[in-house]
Amino acid sequence: MCVTRTSADLEALLGSRLRELRLLKNLDQKSLAERAGISLNAVKHLESGKGARVNSLIKVVRALERTDWLDTLAPIVSISPMQMLKSGSREPRRARRRARARV
């Protein structure tokens, strides 16, 4: 059964994960804000799930040395060898040229 989470749920989850990571690194919110170059309120908003600018999120993730998280948001799309085997095709498909209508 697939459970759909709301945006608010996801923001709260992300904030919780950021807080946990900050605490693991033994940083208080003020120190993290200084390290990231953002305001203390921006860190508080991120951690509480009240939202913040994407720029602030990226700065915090960089300050916590977890830019690998950003790679999981937009993975590089590649052709799956397994999918190619299932489809029976060994070559990528290409668009066909339209035949020109003769006048």
GIURWO-V177354 format. One record per helix or strand of 3 or more residues. SS is the DSSP state (helix for helix, strand for strand). FROM is the first residue (numbers start at 0). TO is the last residue. Records with the same first field share a line. If there is no record, write none. Layout:
SS=FROM-TO ; FROM-TO
This chain:
helix=6-23 ; 28-35 ; 39-47 ; 53-62 ; 67-72 ; 80-86
